[in-house]
Amino acid sequence: MFIPTIDLRLMVESIPFLLSGLGYTLGISLAAFFFGNLLGIIMTVLGFVPWLPVKIFVRFYLSFLRGTPALVLLFLLYFGLPIQLNAVVAAIICFSLTSSAFIGEIYRGSIAGVDAGQWDAAYALGNRFFPTMRSIILPQAIRISIPALSNVAMDLLKGTSLAAMITVPDIFQKAKIIGGRTFDYLSMYILVALIYWLLCIGIGHIQHRLEKSFQKKYV
């Protein structure tokens, strides 16, 4: 009977090779989180536009991207388009789009959590919708949304492992290479899981620092 074992020596020796793909993992994650936030804010603001075609578009955008598996969208962008996108570009576009739908809903809920009196006070001072949203409402909504946004950041970081399916040489792809060469996928996948876990711990630490910073600023 075959009993799988963990090769600790192989895991330690493989760390430098796996970490050589860390730049792709972090780069795609950061770029997708940035563009996802940008698109999410745009969708949130457009959701307040009292024009039916815009509202229908925003609802379709959020519903479609929240309901479409990231792997399907990734394959569509990389294999299904008439033009051949670079694998890294396809991954960034994919994860930016999918994260923007969830981030847009997070901001929508956070804006709803801002006291309605803030709107009334801004309008009473002569401010219009967009200046009020940009300078008064969004800063407060971002503070409210920090815990949820950190969850999106963690999901993005872990989700970038799907980019290995289109040959992006991230840490998961590196683990697959060593696993295929040594036939020890168990050790490699445990190692890569630990690396993702440590990275997510780092995101959690940033989240707590941001929460404390906003608490000191607004309390």
N, C-alpha and C positions, 0 to 999 in steps of 0.2 A: 504493500500500500504506500502510495506516494504522500509524504507529509511535507508541505511547503515550509521552508525556513527563511529567516531573514538574515541576509549577509551584511552585517554591520560594517565590515571592512570595505565592501563594495560601495556601500552607501557613503561612507566618509570620503573615499577616493573619488566618488562621482560628483561631490558637491561643487567643485570648481567648474566642471563641465555644465552642470545644470544652471549654475548662477551666470554662466555666459549668455544665457537666454533671458536673464532677468530684465535687461534693458527693453526687450520687446514686450514683455509682460507689463512692466510699469508704464512704458511709453504709450502703448495702446490703451491701457486703463485710464491714464491721466488725460490723454487726448479725447477719448470717448466721454469721460466725465465732464470735461470742459464744454465740448460741443453739445452734449446731452443737456447740460444745464442751460446753455444758450437757447437751444431749441425748445426746451421745456418752458422757459420763461416766455418765449415768444408765443407758444401755444396757450399758455395761461392768460396772457394779456389779450390775445385774439378771442379767447373765450368770453371776454367781457364786451366784445364789439356787438352792438345790437343789430346785426345784419344777418339774416337767416342763412344765406349761402356760406358765410364765414363760420357760423356756429356749426353747420352741418359738416363742413370740412374738418374743423377741430375735433368734433365727436368721432368722425370716421378715422382720422389720424390716430387719436388716442386708442380707440377700440381695436383697430387693425394691428397696431404695433404691440399693444399689450397682449393680444391674442395670438400672435404669430411666434412660433419658436425661433429663438435666435439662430439656431443651426440652419433652419430652412432659409431664413433671410440671408445668412452668410453664404450659403451655397448659391442662392439666387444671384447675389451680387458678384460672386467670383466665377461661377460657371454658366449662369443663365443670361447674362447681358451680351449684346452684340459686340461690345468692346471688352478687352481683357484688362481688368483692373489689377494693379499690384496687390499682392496678398495682404500686406500691412494696411494699405489704403482701404481695401474691401472690409477688413476687420474693424477699422476705426469707424467707417460709415455705418456698418451694421450695428455695432454696440452703441454708437451715438444715437441712432434712430430708436433702438429698443429702449435705451435708458431714458431718452427724452420723454417718452410716453408716460413712464412711471414718475419721473421727476415733475412733469407737468401736472399730474394729479396730486402730487405732494404739495406743490406750490398752491394749487387751487384750494386744497383743504387748509393750508396754512393761512392763506389770505382770508378765508372764511373765518378763521380763528382770531383775526385781528378785530379789536373792538370797533363796532360800527361808528362810534363817536369820533374815531380818527378821520373817517371820511367826511363826516359832517363838519368837523373843525376845519379841515383843509378847504372844503368848499366855501365855508363861511369866510375864510381869509382870502378868497378869490382865486384859489388854485383850480386848475382844470384836471381832467382825469389822468392823463399821462404823467404830468409832473407829480401829482399826488401819489400815483402808483410807484413811480421811480424813486422818489425821495422820502416818502413816508411809509407806505404800506409794504413794499417789497423788503426793505431792511428788517422790519419786524417779522415778516413772513419767513425770511431766511433763518432768523434766530429760532423760530418755532420748528422749522423743518430740519434742523441739524441732525437729530437722531435718525429720522427717516432717510435723509440723504446719505448718512454714513452707511446705512444698510444697502443702499443702491451702490455705493462705492465698493463695498465688499462683494456684492453680487457681480459687479462689473469685473473686479479683479479676478474672481474665480471663473467667471464666464469667458475671460480671454483664453482660457485653456482650449476652447473650441477652435480658436484660430489655428491650432496645430493640425486641424483637419484640412486646412488649405495651405499647408507647408510653411506657416510662419514658425521660425525657429525659436519659440519661447521655451520656458522651462519645462512645460509638459511635453513638447516635441523632443527636447533633449532627453527627457526621461524615457520616452518611447524608443529613442535610438539606442540608448544603453541597454534597455530591457530586451530589445531585439537582438543585440549583439551577445548578451550574456545569458539570455533566456531566463532572466530573473526579474520579471515584471513586478513581483510582489514587493521586493525591496525598493525598487525605483518608485513605485506608486506611493508607497508609504513615505518615502523621502520627499517626494514632490508635495504630498499632502501636508507634511510638516512645514514645508517652506511657505505654502499658501496660508497655512494657519498663522505663522509668525507675521506674515505681511498683514493679515486681517487684524491681528493684535495691534499692529502699528496704526492702522486706520482707527481702531477703537480708541487708542491713546490720543490721536489727533482730535477725535470727536469730543472727548472729555475736556481737552484743553480749550477747544472752541466754546464749549458750553460754559466753562468757567469764565472765559474772557467776555462773552456776551453778558453773563450774569453780573460781572463787575461793572460793565458799561451801562447796563440798563436798569439795574436795581439800585 
